[in-house]
Amino acid sequence: MQNNSNRMVLRRIAQLAALGAMALLGIFDVAQGLLRDSELLGLIRVLLAIAAAAVWLPVHRPRSTRLPKTAMAVGGVSLLATLASGALAASDGGYGTSWGLAESAALLGVCYVVARHSTAGLGFTALIVVGAAVSFMPLRAGQDAAYVIFGLIQALAAAAAIGLGIYLRIIESSRQRAFDAVRAEQRAEFARDLHDFIAHHVTGIVVQAQGAKFIAEQDPQRVLQALDQIEQAGAETMASMRRMVGVLRDPESKPDAPLAPVAGVHDLGTLIEQFNAAGSIKARMHLDGALDGLPVELSTSAYRVVMEALTNVRQHAPAAGAADIWIRRTPEWLLVRVANDGVVPARTPAPRDRPGYGLVGLTERVRAVGGRISAMPGIEGGWVVDAAFPIDPRTSS
């Protein structure tokens, strides 16, 4: 949310700067005689500049259909104004001294916005109309070679604005596809982990129920014990099933996503041993509370948090000397913290601004089980990853 807010502020500042530049160009247009030859045509040009600015000022949704239609309307009226200016000049034998620089700048902004946000079909048509309006606009002031050259310059400027919009659109689309792929991969992996866990528990329930039938007459007390175990396993399985259904509700999840072996908090010792053996940075684990009876989705998610955090320590904090891992269990929460003592650069970007996708997938996995996660520089230096997973007392022992 903070990242989006910063982008919105920067966008508004850029728009205010563009409006200020357009106002200066409009003053220059009036000074150069925009209203001299025909007050009506001059007023139309001023209104066209305002209308073009109104096209790129709002926030447009990707692949908007309204945007190119509005752009075509503004571009078409601008072309008509150019034809009217030419007809007026032919009738009285003269041309004006300004063709409307403010309107030209506003239409260049329209070219950028249409290339950036509109649909392909309508957008292509709109770009042709608006590009033609920008290119022919200098001919309002005359048909000499100088004005033809100005028209070519504005055509090149329109092509540059369109190219910039397309370039940024491709970058955003590629980034979004990468994010979607990571999320789909994590969701499919998490769902299959749950499937294996649920299958295991359902099998256990069936076996315990079958055993209870054989000992019902011989030892009723053991039947009660078996029923308690069946009830507990059934409650945990139902809770996990509800979470799995929530994960699989994403229609874009890929069924053939690669799988990783199911590992939980009890496997952290092996993970830390492998980490310590691979380099000079040493990891230390601190446990507070019993870890038995955790739901498998919480256990595996906590393991993935530690694994991803240690991977980032190895990749981004090579000067760190140690990484401390705290695992704490309370009646309602499983808390995980991984902190290293490396040196954080003075201008460390926020986690969501970083180009890597590991944290994106990890955040998706943690949120799927109702947890929260944050990653940021530590107060005393280094980098700290905190995750909190809620524990339902009814599904843990």
Secondary structure, DSSP 8 states (H G I E B T S, - for coil): -HHHHHHHHHHHHHHHHHHHHHHHHHHHHHHTTTTTS-HHHHHHHHHHHHHHHHHHSS---TTBSHHHHHHHHHHHHHHHHHHHHHHHHHHHT---S---HHHHHHHHHHHHHHHHHB-HHHHHHHHHHHHHHHHHGGGGT--SHHHHHHHHHHHHHHHHHHHHHHHHHHHHHHHHHHHHHHHHHHHHHHHHHHHHHHHHHHHHHHHHHHHHHHHTTT-HHHHHHHHHHHHHHHHHHHHHHHHHHHHHT-TT--TT--------GGGHHHHHHHHHHHSS-EEEEEEES--TT--HHHHHHHHHHHHHHHHHHHHH-TT--EEEEEEEE-SSEEEEEEEE-----TT---GGGSS-SHHHHHHHHHHHTT-EEEEEE-TTSSEEEEEEEE--GGG--
